[in-house]
């Protein structure tokens, strides 16, 4: 009688053990959802089409200023005399997404033009552009826009700025938001 | 003949003892079965962001590693403009010392407002989903990266989608 009871108990525990095992196999996977993001933008580009050129001129006894507008017109102040030859505003071709807007940033500090054969120099300041600089003023109506840039050149006396070619570089930034 | 009968009697007694021993062993198993393990949980704590990408006329891919590093192949250019890139993170919690298996999705599709889409695949995780991961008392941080397939002239826009990650006790 005792033996029979013990065998029964033993079977009972075996069933329990099997239940435990089944439970482990039946564990359901637990999941979580994550979010994926990506921002696609076109490759914007800006290329200089025409270099800024103040043209030929003579400073005269006092020197002065040459104002080059974004439209390419030149006006002079002081004793400067405009010479023969061409002058033009800088122009840049900006390309990207159709109707994309962007901002133009012009140099804020004066830019130096150096005489190619001496240490003499001139300053360019009062930069301006069309479209106007500032947030979102540029717009790529057909995926392209020409940006024209002008500035004012400060010219010294003939002693300060001897005849010759003066060159320099500047940075203009096109910012697509 | 008499000897044979005695032998049988002994065998019966031993069987009875054997039964007793087995019953005691089973009691021990019963205690083990009563152990309760903590439920598994997995919580998304950060999304997977491929950041800002400049497309071109050539298709390309952008990959986010599990440490959040970003790389590209083909005709795409990585931009530092916002939104910036990051790997996804999940917190996995469960019974300390237990191992779990991580299951990553094969792929998912993300779309923009104009219903253009891109496929995200080659999901990778740290800890690696190829091996069982042993849980600790604290949350195990799961970092997930993947590869974004950017088409030629992929339309601009913010693309979003979801993916599912699951864990299971071994």
Interface residues (C-beta under 8 A of the other chain):
Chain A: X2 X3 X6 X7 X9 X10 X12 X13 X14 X16 X17 X19 X20 X24 X27 X28 X29 X30 X31 X32 X33 X34 X35 X36 X37 X38 X39 X40 X41 X42 X43 X44 X97
Chain B: X15 X16 X19 X20 X22 X23 X26 X27 X29 X30 X32 X33 X39 X40 X41 X42 X43 X44 X47 X48 X49 X50 X51 X52 X53 X54 X55 X56 X62 X77 X79 X81 X83 X88 X90 X103 X108 X110 X112 X118 X120 X144 X146 X148 X150 X154 X155 X156 X157 X158 X159 X160 X161 X162 X163 X164 X165 X166 X167 X168 X169
